[in-house]
Amino acid sequence: EVQLVESGGGLVQPGGSLRLSCAASGFTFSKYVMSWVRQAPGKGLEWVSTINGDSGRTNYNDSVKGRFTISRDNARNSLILEMTSLKFEDTAVYYCGLGVDYWGQGTQVIVSS
């Protein structure tokens, strides 16, 4: 059974940083593209970033490029999202995903002064 469990969210001031983690199990983690998406209050899902399984090639939404870094630890079946220079508009529930069919329960990020 595929399981994805996010953690690391919280309340942070504008300009601050957070590190989100996603613990994956139930599949061969290293073989799959993994993604982060987010959902802001009252809005739809927004793709944030993707990382390839083997090459580690990454892609970012323009809104987070240069501020967020996606990475993975295949030995620990872990997906990471390092978020810096956070803005009010980064407030959302962040989900890690395997393909388009599996998502975690999400972790909330609130950027507020």
C-alpha positions in Angstrom: 0.0 0.0 0.0 1.4 3.4 -1.0 1.7 5.8 1.9 2.9 9.3 1.8 3.2 11.3 5.1 4.1 14.9 5.0 5.5 16.9 8.0 7.2 20.1 8.7 4.5 22.7 8.1 3.8 25.5 10.5 3.5 29.2 11.1 6.3 31.4 9.8 6.8 35.1 9.2 7.3 36.5 5.7 10.9 36.1 4.7 11.3 33.0 6.8 12.1 29.4 6.0 10.6 26.0 6.4 11.6 22.5 5.5 8.9 20.0 4.5 9.4 16.3 4.5 7.5 13.4 3.0 8.0 9.9 4.1 7.2 7.4 1.4 6.5 3.7 1.7 4.8 0.9 -0.2 6.6 1.3 -3.5 10.1 1.5 -4.9 10.7 5.1 -4.2 13.8 5.6 -6.2 12.1 4.6 -9.4 9.4 7.3 -9.4 9.0 11.0 -10.2 7.8 12.8 -7.1 6.1 16.1 -6.8 4.9 18.7 -4.4 1.6 20.5 -5.0 -0.2 23.0 -2.8 -3.7 24.3 -2.2 -4.2 27.8 -0.9 -7.4 28.7 1.0 -10.3 28.9 -1.4 -8.2 27.9 -4.5 -7.5 24.9 -6.5 -4.4 22.7 -6.5 -1.2 24.3 -7.8 1.8 22.4 -8.9 5.0 23.5 -7.0 7.9 21.2 -8.0 8.9 17.8 -9.4 12.0 15.7 -9.1 13.0 12.7 -11.2 13.7 9.4 -9.6 17.1 8.6 -10.9 18.6 11.7 -12.5 17.4 14.0 -9.8 16.3 16.5 -12.4 14.1 19.1 -11.0 11.4 21.5 -12.2 9.7 24.4 -10.4 6.7 26.6 -10.8 7.9 30.1 -11.7 6.3 31.4 -8.5 8.7 29.4 -6.3 11.8 29.3 -8.5 14.9 30.5 -6.7 13.2 30.2 -3.3 12.2 26.6 -3.0 14.4 23.5 -3.4 13.1 20.0 -3.9 15.4 17.1 -3.1 15.1 13.4 -2.3 16.9 10.8 -0.3 16.3 7.5 -2.0 18.1 5.6 0.8 15.5 6.9 3.3 12.5 7.0 0.9 12.2 10.7 1.7 11.1 13.7 -0.3 12.1 17.2 0.9 11.0 20.7 0.1 13.2 23.5 1.4 11.3 26.8 1.4 13.0 30.1 1.9 12.0 33.8 1.5 8.5 32.8 2.2 5.7 35.1 1.1 2.1 35.5 2.3 1.0 33.9 -1.0 2.8 30.7 -0.1 0.2 30.0 2.6 -1.3 26.7 1.6 -1.6 23.0 2.4 1.3 21.3 0.8 1.0 17.7 -0.5 3.6 15.3 -1.8 2.5 13.1 -4.6 3.5 10.0 -6.5 2.3 10.4 -10.1 -1.2 11.7 -10.2 -2.9 9.0 -8.2 -1.3 9.1 -4.8 -1.2 12.0 -2.4 -0.4 12.4 1.3 -2.7 14.1 3.8 -0.9 17.4 3.5 0.9 19.7 5.9 -0.2 23.3 6.4 2.1 26.2 5.9 0.9 29.6 7.1 3.0 32.7 6.3 1.8 35.5 8.5 3.2 38.5 10.4 
